[in-house]
Amino acid sequence: MHQTSLRELTTLGIKNAETLAVPSVRNDAAFLFTVVGTTGFLGLLAGQLPGDWGFFVPYLIGSISLVVLGVGSTAPGLLQAAISSFSSFFPDYQERIARHEAAHFLVAYLLGLPILGYSLDIGKEHVNLIDERLEKLIYSGQLDAKELDRLAVVAMAGLAAEGLTYDKVIGQSADLFSLQRFINRSKPQLSKEQQQNLTRWAVLFAGSLLKNDKEIHEALITAMSNKATILECIEAIEKAA
């Protein structure tokens, strides 16, 4: 059984290790605060318009906030797309995406998992792997401990990359979801304590790989940011090694 403490993650260089598994609300909060705050301010100004305009315009502007909040409660996917687009206004967001996805790519490569494709487009960030044998094991719910370990490290690589660089990780939700999906498809089933230990160990292992191959990771970030092909990305890895 994997036993990894928060102290080990901190020693590696992971910042605020105790909050890694807490989904970030930075982008969501900033988006909603801006929408509500801006529409409220515009509504206040519009209230000074003469005649009926002073009544109807604030009402229409104020309804924007209600629509946004309504969309979030009835169709969260639509609101998430808007939040992702809004997130691009944060200075570090594009760099975070590249660092995060390059970590998945590099760790998968180092662990011998073939990469099919990737995207750094906001709202579509991903690295796709292709392994027919693993796909069958996942589909049938028969992942063994060895393969689960390997997939867990790849899944936690993006989170680890952010944790090594930034004070706050904001891209962990998708990584944790992927890991949970792999755990749910494994045999035997893990207890809650075992799942927590696996998560911490995978972050530690992925973080160690990235820290030891920092120059390679940076070279891959540059290549992926320049929309390099899979072959060109692999060439960048091998050239920097």
Protein Blocks (a to p, Z undefined) as FASTA:
>chain_A
ZZddfklmmmnopghkllmmpccfklmmmmmmmmmmmmmmmmmmmmmpghjllmmmmmmm
mmmmmmmmmmmmmmmmlmmmmmmmmmmmpmklmmmmmmmmmmmmmmmmmnopacfbdcfb
ehiaccddddfklmmmmmnopacfklmmmmmmmmmmmmmmmmmmmmbdcklmmmmmmmmm
mmmmpccdddfklmmmmmmmmmmmmmmmmmmmmmmmmmmmmmmmnopafklmmmmmmmmZ
Z
